[in-house]
Amino acid sequence: MKRIYIQFLLLLLVSTFSINLQAQRLNIPEKSTIGDEFLIAPDGTYSELRPTLSKNCGCEISDLSFNWSGSFNDAIANENLIRLARKRALKKWYSNQINKVVKPAIDRKFGRKFSNFEKAKNELLIDSERKNIATLSRPIRDKYSRLRSRGFKTKEKHLKELKLLKLREAEIKSGNVTKSSFGYIKVQGVYLKDIKSLSSLKSKWTPLLNDFSKNIAETHINNHMYKSIGKGVESEVIKLKNRHYNSLNMWDKLSLLQFLVHYEEYKKRSSPPYLVPEHINNMFKKFNKIDKATPELIESLSIKNRTGGFSVFDIRTYNKLLNAYMAPPALPGGEYMAKMEWERLKKEALDKLIRETSIEASVKVDFFILMFNIADKYQIKYLNDNYQNKKFLELHNLVKLLIDDALENPDKVYKDLKIKDILEKGAVIAKLIDELKITDSNQKEWLYNNIPEATEIRIFVDANKIRGVVNAKAKTFAILATNTFMNGGEVDFDDRIINKIKDKKIKCLHDNLTKDGNTFVKDLLANFKGTSEFNINITSVDKIFSDKSNSYVNGVTSYKKGDNIIH
């Protein structure tokens, strides 16, 4: 009677796995009770468990069960079934699990039918690494992103200075030694006006060119490294995981496959605030080092699989040319020819880069920045946006006329010419342009040259910020207001009314209707319940054509879904 009662309890325990599969946490005690034949032993096994009869293989061990609920119950039960089958050397049961249970389970997991077990197995192996690869790749990608950005900025600075030296060289060769057009711009810490000979110029050119060549060679590699992060990693990891898989015996292979189904959940619950119970860790600790992707592997493979070759300024380009010229049958003077060819390629590339480098804005802007020690980013943006502006050019030329005074006492010139006031007002508009993300050059120019209207727009924008950011509707209205001002219209920011009427007679009528403010429009709006979410756009046209009736009508109200303007 006791034995029947024990078998009943065991069957009840097995069925409990199915009942509890949807549980988010295991209802298994973390510390097992030694001696109780119905609880989990310290090594994670069920020593007295006798599984139910299989439906497929005709033996006394049940098939593996796969449930993607995130519970460990299936993983634990599967591991014990595998250990029991291994103990009894049930090869037929093993073959059945591989072909009729595991393969279909992998198909279901990925939502597609693999043509064979090998392909299904490989997808399971790499799937367990993809999230790992993405996570480990991120800091490496960030590293090379920083390196290439720094390199691009340095390259830009070097090219500007090299171009200025080229321009100064042309001045010296033409006999213009004392009146340089760029005299008060510094290169390598020296004013160009103080470079008065070709030998002096060469002493600045040579180290600058060396620094440029070194930086551009490194930046070329860092740029292509950034683009290559992760390249070739999956194929290499598949090789490593298959090597590990093939080193296992047949039973551990099956154990690994069923474990990988639950692997992401296992990893998640192995990290705070979760903690996988000790008996589960004991059961699966043989797979603790299954992950093959590491930061070192990802970076080394990215280096190996990097495209882009080397920059023409890189010494390795010369070595490649040297190998070509010295390859049998090598001709006399091969080393000299390789050197000359490398110099020709570098000169050709440098000349092209210098030609493409514009310094007109930077020269004038740098002149002001260096002369008056300007550091505010919006003041610098104002200078960059307005270096061709008539008022700025007049100011720039005036400062150059007072250059001796400016060099001796820059603060006095800064104050006398009211440069501070000009820059501070310009910076306010530059910040507005930045916040509204305006890129149209006509809109920018208009805002800089129409301070009163631009100030109205800025006050409206400042009043419609949430945690320092302009809300989307206010931004749309601010840009619409800019266009309206530019076309001679009027804007009521309080009620968000745009008035684009240009016809003098109609404008006169409108002005009479709204002589006490926009009460006329407000009275119309008062007929509607609730607060209006629309901007009011008042325009006048000779005739209104209706697309629906295909004829002219007396009046029509138009509204497009998603817009916040009613016409």
C-alpha positions as CSV (number, residue, x, y, z in Angstrom):
1,M,0.0,0.0,0.0
2,K,2.8,2.4,0.9
3,R,4.5,1.8,-2.5
4,I,1.3,2.6,-4.4
5,Y,0.9,5.8,-2.3
6,I,4.5,6.7,-3.2
7,Q,4.0,6.2,-6.9
8,F,0.8,8.3,-6.8
9,L,2.7,11.1,-5.1
10,L,5.5,10.9,-7.7
11,L,3.0,11.1,-10.6
12,L,1.4,14.1,-8.8
13,L,4.9,15.8,-8.6
14,V,5.5,15.3,-12.3
15,S,2.1,16.6,-13.2
16,T,2.9,19.7,-11.0
17,F,5.5,20.7,-13.6
18,S,2.8,21.2,-16.2
19,I,0.5,23.0,-13.8
20,N,3.1,25.5,-12.7
21,L,4.7,26.3,-16.1
22,Q,3.2,29.7,-16.3
23,A,4.6,30.8,-12.9
24,Q,7.0,33.8,-13.0
25,R,9.1,32.4,-10.1
26,L,9.9,28.8,-9.1
27,N,7.9,27.5,-6.2
28,I,10.8,25.2,-5.2
29,P,12.6,25.7,-1.9
30,E,16.1,27.1,-2.3
31,K,17.5,24.7,0.3
32,S,16.5,21.0,-0.2
33,T,15.6,18.7,2.6
34,I,18.1,15.8,2.7
35,G,16.4,12.5,3.2
36,D,13.0,13.5,1.9
37,E,12.7,11.3,-1.2
38,F,10.2,13.6,-2.9
39,L,12.2,16.9,-2.9
40,I,15.0,18.1,-5.0
41,A,18.4,16.8,-4.0
42,P,21.4,19.3,-3.5
43,D,22.8,18.6,-7.0
44,G,19.4,19.6,-8.5
45,T,18.3,16.0,-9.4
46,Y,15.2,14.0,-8.6
47,S,16.8,10.8,-7.4
48,E,13.5,8.9,-6.9
49,L,11.6,10.4,-9.8
50,R,10.1,7.9,-12.2
51,P,8.9,9.8,-15.3
52,T,5.6,8.9,-17.0
53,L,5.5,6.7,-20.1
54,S,6.5,8.2,-23.4
55,K,3.9,8.7,-26.1
56,N,6.4,8.3,-29.0
57,C,9.3,6.0,-28.3
58,G,7.5,3.1,-26.6
59,C,9.9,3.2,-23.6
60,E,9.3,4.2,-20.0
61,I,10.9,7.7,-20.2
62,S,8.8,10.7,-21.3
63,D,9.8,13.0,-24.2
64,L,11.4,16.3,-23.4
65,S,9.0,19.2,-23.0
66,F,9.5,22.8,-24.2
67,N,7.5,25.7,-23.0
68,W,8.6,29.3,-23.7
69,S,6.9,30.7,-20.6
70,G,10.1,31.7,-18.9
71,S,9.7,29.1,-16.1
72,F,12.6,26.8,-15.2
73,N,10.3,23.9,-14.5
74,D,10.7,22.4,-18.0
75,A,14.5,22.9,-18.0
76,I,14.8,21.1,-14.7
77,A,12.5,18.2,-15.7
78,N,14.3,17.9,-19.1
79,E,17.7,17.7,-17.4
80,N,16.6,14.9,-15.2
81,L,15.0,13.0,-18.1
82,I,18.3,13.2,-20.0
83,R,20.3,12.0,-17.0
84,L,18.0,9.1,-16.5
85,A,18.2,8.2,-20.2
86,R,22.0,8.4,-20.1
87,K,22.1,6.2,-17.1
88,R,20.1,3.6,-19.0
89,A,21.9,4.2,-22.3
90,L,18.7,4.6,-24.2
91,K,20.0,5.6,-27.7
92,K,16.7,5.1,-29.3
93,W,15.1,7.6,-26.9
94,Y,18.0,10.0,-27.7
95,S,17.5,9.7,-31.5
96,N,13.8,10.3,-31.1
97,Q,14.4,13.5,-29.0
98,I,16.8,14.9,-31.6
99,N,14.7,14.3,-34.6
100,K,11.1,14.4,-33.4
101,V,11.2,16.7,-30.3
102,V,14.1,19.1,-30.3
103,K,14.2,20.0,-34.1
104,P,10.4,20.8,-34.2
105,A,10.8,22.8,-30.9
106,I,13.5,24.9,-32.5
107,D,11.3,25.4,-35.6
108,R,8.5,26.7,-33.3
109,K,10.9,28.9,-31.4
110,F,12.0,30.8,-34.5
111,G,8.7,30.6,-36.4
112,R,10.2,28.8,-39.5
113,K,11.0,25.3,-40.6
114,F,14.7,24.6,-40.9
115,S,15.6,22.2,-43.7
116,N,17.7,20.0,-41.3
117,F,18.7,19.6,-37.7
118,E,22.2,21.1,-38.3
119,K,20.8,24.4,-39.5
120,A,18.3,24.5,-36.7
121,K,21.0,23.7,-34.1
122,N,23.3,26.5,-35.5
123,E,20.5,29.1,-35.3
124,L,19.9,28.1,-31.7
125,L,23.6,28.4,-30.9
126,I,24.0,31.9,-32.4
127,D,20.7,33.2,-31.2
128,S,21.9,32.7,-27.6
129,E,24.8,35.1,-28.4
130,R,23.2,37.9,-30.5
131,K,22.1,40.0,-27.5
132,N,25.5,39.4,-26.0
133,I,27.3,40.5,-29.1
134,A,25.1,43.7,-29.4
135,T,25.7,44.6,-25.7
136,L,29.5,44.0,-25.9
137,S,29.8,45.9,-29.2
138,R,28.3,49.1,-28.0
139,P,31.3,50.4,-25.9
140,I,33.7,49.4,-28.7
141,R,31.7,51.3,-31.2
142,D,31.5,54.3,-28.9
143,K,35.3,54.2,-28.5
144,Y,35.9,54.4,-32.2
145,S,33.2,57.0,-32.7
146,R,35.0,59.3,-30.3
147,L,38.4,58.6,-31.9
148,R,37.1,59.4,-35.4
149,S,35.2,62.5,-34.4
150,R,38.3,63.8,-32.6
151,G,40.4,63.0,-35.7
152,F,38.0,64.8,-38.1
153,K,38.1,67.9,-36.0
154,T,41.9,67.8,-35.9
155,K,42.0,67.2,-39.7
156,E,39.8,70.3,-40.3
157,K,42.1,72.5,-38.1
158,H,45.3,71.2,-39.8
159,L,43.9,71.8,-43.3
160,K,42.9,75.3,-42.5
161,E,46.3,76.1,-41.1
162,L,48.0,74.4,-44.1
163,K,45.9,76.5,-46.5
164,L,46.8,79.7,-44.7
165,L,50.5,78.8,-45.0
166,K,50.0,78.2,-48.7
167,L,48.3,81.6,-49.1
168,R,51.1,83.3,-47.1
169,E,53.7,81.5,-49.3
170,A,52.0,83.0,-52.4
171,E,52.1,86.5,-50.8
172,I,55.8,86.2,-49.9
173,K,56.7,84.9,-53.4
174,S,54.8,87.9,-55.0
175,G,56.7,90.3,-52.8
176,N,53.9,91.1,-50.3
177,V,55.9,90.6,-47.1
178,T,54.5,93.4,-44.9
179,K,50.8,93.6,-45.8
180,S,49.4,90.2,-45.4
181,S,45.6,89.8,-46.0
182,F,45.6,87.2,-43.2
183,G,48.3,88.7,-41.0
184,Y,46.5,88.6,-37.7
185,I,45.5,84.9,-37.9
186,K,47.8,82.5,-36.0
187,V,49.3,79.3,-37.4
188,Q,51.3,77.1,-35.0
189,G,51.0,80.0,-32.4
190,V,52.5,82.6,-34.8
191,Y,50.8,85.5,-36.6
192,L,51.1,85.1,-40.3
193,K,52.3,88.7,-40.7
194,D,55.4,87.6,-38.7
195,I,56.3,84.9,-41.2
196,K,58.4,86.9,-43.6
197,S,60.5,84.4,-45.4
198,L,60.1,81.0,-47.2
199,S,62.5,79.4,-44.8
200,S,60.5,80.6,-41.8
201,L,57.4,79.4,-43.5
202,K,58.9,76.0,-44.1
203,S,59.8,75.6,-40.4
204,K,56.1,75.9,-39.6
205,W,54.9,73.8,-42.6
206,T,57.0,70.7,-42.0
207,P,56.0,69.8,-38.4
208,L,52.4,70.7,-39.3
209,L,52.3,68.4,-42.3
210,N,53.8,65.6,-40.2
211,D,51.1,66.1,-37.5
212,F,48.4,66.2,-40.3
213,S,49.7,63.0,-41.9
214,K,49.8,61.1,-38.7
215,N,46.3,62.2,-37.7
216,I,44.7,61.5,-41.0
217,A,46.3,58.0,-41.2
218,E,44.9,57.2,-37.7
219,T,41.5,58.8,-38.4
220,H,41.2,56.8,-41.6
221,I,41.6,53.5,-39.7
222,N,39.3,54.6,-36.8
223,N,36.6,55.6,-39.3
224,H,36.6,52.3,-41.0
225,M,36.9,50.5,-37.7
226,Y,33.8,52.2,-36.5
227,K,32.0,51.0,-39.7
228,S,33.3,47.4,-39.2
229,I,32.4,46.8,-35.5
230,G,30.8,43.3,-35.3
231,K,31.8,42.3,-38.8
232,G,32.5,38.5,-39.0
233,V,31.7,38.0,-35.3
234,E,28.6,35.8,-35.8
235,S,30.4,33.4,-38.1
236,E,33.4,33.1,-35.8
237,V,31.2,32.6,-32.7
238,I,29.3,29.8,-34.5
239,K,32.6,28.1,-35.1
240,L,33.6,28.4,-31.5
241,K,30.2,27.3,-30.2
242,N,30.2,24.3,-32.6
243,R,33.7,23.4,-31.5
244,H,32.5,23.4,-27.9
245,Y,29.3,21.5,-28.9
246,N,31.2,18.8,-30.8
247,S,33.6,18.3,-27.8
248,L,30.6,17.1,-25.7
249,N,29.3,13.6,-25.5
250,M,25.9,12.9,-27.0
251,W,24.0,13.4,-23.8
252,D,25.6,16.7,-22.9
253,K,24.9,17.9,-26.4
254,L,21.2,17.2,-25.8
255,S,21.4,18.8,-22.4
256,L,23.0,21.9,-23.9
257,L,20.3,22.3,-26.6
258,Q,17.5,22.1,-24.2
259,F,19.3,24.5,-21.8
260,L,19.8,27.1,-24.6
261,V,16.0,27.3,-25.0
262,H,15.9,28.7,-21.4
263,Y,19.3,30.5,-21.5
264,E,18.2,34.2,-21.8
265,E,15.8,33.7,-18.9
266,Y,18.6,32.0,-16.9
267,K,21.0,34.9,-17.6
268,K,18.4,37.5,-16.7
269,R,17.5,35.8,-13.4
270,S,21.2,35.3,-12.5
271,S,21.6,39.0,-12.2
272,P,20.2,41.3,-9.5
273,P,17.5,41.8,-8.3
274,Y,16.9,38.1,-9.2
275,L,18.9,35.2,-7.8
276,V,18.6,31.7,-9.3
277,P,18.3,29.1,-6.6
278,E,21.5,27.2,-5.7
279,H,20.1,23.8,-6.8
280,I,19.4,25.2,-10.3
281,N,22.9,26.7,-10.5
282,N,24.3,23.4,-9.6
283,M,22.4,21.7,-12.3
284,F,23.5,24.0,-15.1
285,K,26.9,25.2,-13.9
286,K,28.6,23.0,-16.6
287,F,27.3,25.6,-19.1
288,N,28.6,28.7,-17.2
289,K,31.2,29.4,-19.9
290,I,29.0,28.8,-22.9
291,D,29.1,32.4,-24.1
292,K,32.0,32.8,-26.6
293,A,31.6,36.5,-27.6
294,T,34.0,38.7,-25.6
295,P,35.0,42.4,-26.1
296,E,38.5,41.2,-27.1
297,L,37.1,38.8,-29.7
298,I,34.7,41.4,-31.2
299,E,37.5,44.1,-31.5
300,S,40.1,41.7,-32.9
301,L,37.6,40.4,-35.5
302,S,36.6,43.9,-36.4
303,I,40.3,44.8,-37.0
304,K,40.8,41.6,-39.0
305,N,37.7,42.3,-41.2
306,R,38.1,46.0,-41.5
307,T,37.7,47.4,-45.0
308,G,39.1,50.6,-46.4
309,G,42.8,49.7,-46.5
310,F,45.1,52.6,-45.4
311,S,45.3,56.3,-46.1
312,V,47.7,57.5,-48.7
313,F,49.5,59.4,-45.9
314,D,50.1,56.1,-44.0
315,I,53.6,54.7,-44.1
316,R,52.1,51.3,-44.9
317,T,51.1,52.7,-48.3
318,Y,54.8,53.3,-49.0
319,N,55.6,49.8,-47.8
320,K,53.0,48.4,-50.2
321,L,54.5,50.4,-53.1
322,L,58.0,49.3,-52.1
323,N,57.0,45.6,-52.1
324,A,55.6,46.1,-55.6
325,Y,58.7,47.9,-57.0
326,M,61.1,45.4,-55.3
327,A,59.2,42.3,-56.4
328,P,61.3,40.0,-58.7
329,P,62.5,40.8,-61.2
330,A,63.3,44.0,-59.3
331,L,64.6,46.9,-61.3
332,P,67.5,49.2,-60.1
333,G,66.3,52.2,-58.1
334,G,63.1,50.5,-57.0
335,E,63.3,52.0,-53.6
336,Y,63.7,55.5,-55.0
337,M,60.8,55.0,-57.4
338,A,58.6,53.8,-54.6
339,K,59.5,56.9,-52.6
340,M,58.8,59.2,-55.5
341,E,55.5,57.6,-56.3
342,W,54.4,57.8,-52.6
343,E,55.3,61.5,-52.5
344,R,53.4,62.1,-55.7
345,L,50.2,60.4,-54.3
346,K,50.5,62.4,-51.1
347,K,50.9,65.7,-52.9
348,E,48.0,65.0,-55.2
349,A,45.7,64.1,-52.2
350,L,46.9,67.1,-50.1
351,D,46.4,69.6,-53.0
352,K,42.9,68.4,-53.5
353,L,42.0,68.6,-49.8
354,I,43.5,72.1,-49.5
355,R,41.5,73.2,-52.6
356,E,38.3,71.9,-51.0
357,T,39.0,73.7,-47.7
358,S,37.2,77.1,-47.3
359,I,38.7,79.6,-44.9
360,E,36.9,82.8,-45.8
361,A,34.5,82.5,-42.9
362,S,37.0,81.0,-40.5
363,V,39.6,83.7,-41.1
364,K,37.2,86.6,-40.3
365,V,35.6,84.7,-37.4
366,D,38.9,83.5,-36.0
367,F,40.2,87.1,-36.2
368,F,37.4,88.2,-33.9
369,I,37.6,85.2,-31.6
370,L,41.3,85.5,-31.1
371,M,41.3,89.3,-30.9
372,F,38.5,89.6,-28.3
373,N,38.7,86.1,-26.6
374,I,35.1,85.2,-27.5
375,A,34.0,81.8,-26.0
376,D,30.2,81.8,-26.0
377,K,29.0,79.2,-28.6
378,Y,26.0,81.3,-29.7
379,Q,28.1,84.4,-30.2
380,I,30.5,82.3,-32.4
381,K,27.4,80.9,-34.2
382,Y,26.3,84.5,-34.9
383,L,29.7,85.3,-36.3
384,N,29.8,82.2,-38.5
385,D,26.3,83.0,-39.8
386,N,27.0,86.7,-40.5
387,Y,30.6,86.9,-41.8
388,Q,29.3,88.1,-45.1
389,N,26.7,90.5,-43.6
390,K,27.3,94.1,-44.6
391,K,27.2,95.4,-40.9
392,F,29.6,92.7,-39.8
393,L,32.0,93.4,-42.7
394,E,32.0,97.1,-41.8
395,L,32.7,96.3,-38.2
396,H,35.5,93.8,-39.2
397,N,37.2,96.4,-41.4
398,L,36.9,99.0,-38.7
399,V,38.6,96.8,-36.2
400,K,41.4,96.1,-38.7
401,L,41.9,99.9,-39.1
402,L,42.3,100.1,-35.4
403,I,44.5,97.0,-35.2
404,D,47.3,98.7,-33.4
405,D,45.0,99.9,-30.7
406,A,43.2,96.5,-30.6
407,L,46.5,94.6,-30.1
408,E,47.6,97.0,-27.4
409,N,44.2,97.4,-25.6
410,P,41.6,95.0,-27.0
411,D,39.1,95.7,-24.1
412,K,39.0,99.4,-25.0
413,V,38.3,98.7,-28.7
414,Y,35.7,96.1,-27.7
415,K,33.9,98.6,-25.5
416,D,34.3,101.7,-27.9
417,L,32.8,99.8,-30.9
418,K,30.0,98.3,-28.7
419,I,31.0,94.8,-29.9
420,K,29.7,93.3,-26.7
421,D,26.2,94.6,-27.4
422,I,26.3,93.5,-31.0
423,L,27.5,89.9,-30.1
424,E,25.0,89.5,-27.2
425,K,22.0,90.5,-29.3
426,G,23.2,88.3,-32.2
427,A,23.7,85.4,-29.8
428,V,20.0,85.6,-28.6
429,I,18.9,85.3,-32.3
430,A,21.4,82.5,-32.9
431,K,20.0,80.6,-30.0
432,L,16.5,81.0,-31.3
433,I,17.5,79.7,-34.7
434,D,19.1,76.7,-33.0
435,E,16.1,75.9,-30.9
436,L,13.7,76.2,-33.9
437,K,16.1,74.2,-36.0
438,I,15.9,76.8,-38.8
439,T,18.3,75.9,-41.7
440,D,16.9,78.2,-44.5
441,S,19.4,81.0,-45.1
442,N,16.8,83.6,-45.9
443,Q,14.9,83.0,-42.7
444,K,18.2,83.2,-40.7
445,E,19.2,86.4,-42.4
446,W,15.8,88.0,-41.8
447,L,15.8,87.1,-38.1
448,Y,19.3,88.6,-37.6
449,N,18.3,91.8,-39.4
450,N,14.9,92.3,-37.8
451,I,15.6,92.3,-34.1
452,P,12.2,93.7,-32.8
453,E,10.1,91.0,-34.6
454,A,12.7,88.3,-33.8
455,T,12.4,89.4,-30.1
456,E,8.6,88.9,-30.2
457,I,9.2,85.3,-31.6
458,R,11.8,84.6,-29.0
459,I,9.5,85.8,-26.1
460,F,6.8,83.5,-27.4
461,V,9.2,80.5,-27.7
462,D,10.5,81.1,-24.2
463,A,7.0,81.1,-22.9
464,N,6.2,77.7,-24.5
465,K,9.1,75.6,-23.2
466,I,8.7,72.4,-21.2
467,R,11.8,71.6,-19.2
468,G,13.8,73.9,-21.5
469,V,12.5,72.4,-24.7
470,V,10.1,74.2,-27.1
471,N,6.9,72.2,-27.6
472,A,6.1,71.1,-31.1
473,K,3.0,73.2,-31.7
474,A,4.7,76.4,-30.5
475,K,7.7,75.6,-32.7
476,T,5.4,75.2,-35.8
477,F,3.7,78.5,-35.0
478,A,7.0,80.3,-34.4
479,I,8.2,79.3,-37.9
480,L,4.9,80.2,-39.4
481,A,5.1,83.6,-37.7
482,T,8.6,84.1,-39.1
483,N,7.4,83.5,-42.7
484,T,4.4,85.8,-42.0
485,F,6.6,88.7,-40.8
486,M,9.0,88.1,-43.8
487,N,6.0,88.6,-46.2
488,G,4.6,91.7,-44.5
489,G,1.9,90.0,-42.5
490,E,0.9,90.5,-38.8
491,V,1.0,88.1,-35.9
492,D,-1.0,88.0,-32.7
493,F,1.0,85.7,-30.4
494,D,-1.5,85.8,-27.5
495,D,-4.3,84.3,-29.5
496,R,-2.0,82.7,-32.1
497,I,-3.6,84.5,-35.0
498,I,-1.8,84.9,-38.3
499,N,-2.9,87.7,-40.6
500,K,-1.6,87.5,-44.2
501,I,-4.0,90.1,-45.7
502,K,-2.2,92.3,-48.2
503,D,-5.0,94.0,-50.2
504,K,-5.3,97.6,-48.9
505,K,-9.1,97.7,-49.1
506,I,-9.5,94.4,-47.4
507,K,-6.9,95.2,-44.8
508,C,-8.7,98.5,-44.1
509,L,-11.9,96.5,-43.5
510,H,-10.1,94.0,-41.3
511,D,-8.4,96.8,-39.3
512,N,-11.8,98.4,-38.6
513,L,-13.3,95.1,-37.5
514,T,-10.3,94.6,-35.1
515,K,-9.6,98.2,-34.1
516,D,-10.1,97.3,-30.5
517,G,-7.8,94.3,-30.8
518,N,-8.9,90.9,-32.0
519,T,-12.3,91.1,-30.3
520,F,-14.0,90.4,-33.6
521,V,-12.2,87.1,-34.1
522,K,-12.6,86.3,-30.4
523,D,-16.4,86.8,-30.7
524,L,-16.5,84.4,-33.6
525,L,-14.5,81.8,-31.6
526,A,-16.8,82.3,-28.6
527,N,-19.5,80.5,-30.6
528,F,-17.5,77.3,-30.2
529,K,-17.3,75.4,-26.9
530,G,-14.0,74.6,-25.2
531,T,-10.5,75.8,-25.8
532,S,-9.4,76.0,-29.5
533,E,-6.4,73.9,-30.3
534,F,-6.0,75.5,-33.7
535,N,-4.0,78.5,-34.9
536,I,-6.0,81.1,-36.9
537,N,-4.7,81.9,-40.3
538,I,-6.4,84.9,-41.9
539,T,-5.9,85.3,-45.7
540,S,-7.7,87.0,-48.5
541,V,-8.2,85.7,-52.1
542,D,-10.3,86.9,-55.0
543,K,-12.2,83.7,-55.5
544,I,-12.5,80.4,-53.6
545,F,-12.7,77.3,-55.7
546,S,-14.2,74.1,-54.2
547,D,-12.7,70.8,-55.3
548,K,-15.8,68.9,-54.2
549,S,-18.3,70.9,-56.3
550,N,-15.8,71.7,-59.0
551,S,-16.9,75.4,-58.9
552,Y,-16.3,78.7,-57.2
553,V,-18.2,79.2,-53.9
554,N,-18.9,82.0,-51.6
555,G,-16.8,80.7,-48.8
556,V,-15.2,77.5,-47.5
557,T,-13.4,76.3,-44.4
558,S,-10.6,73.8,-45.0
559,Y,-8.8,71.6,-42.6
560,K,-6.4,68.8,-43.1
561,K,-6.3,66.0,-40.6
562,G,-3.2,66.2,-38.4
563,D,-2.8,70.0,-39.1
564,N,-3.4,72.6,-36.4
565,I,-4.5,75.4,-38.8
566,I,-8.0,76.0,-40.1
567,H,-8.1,78.1,-43.4
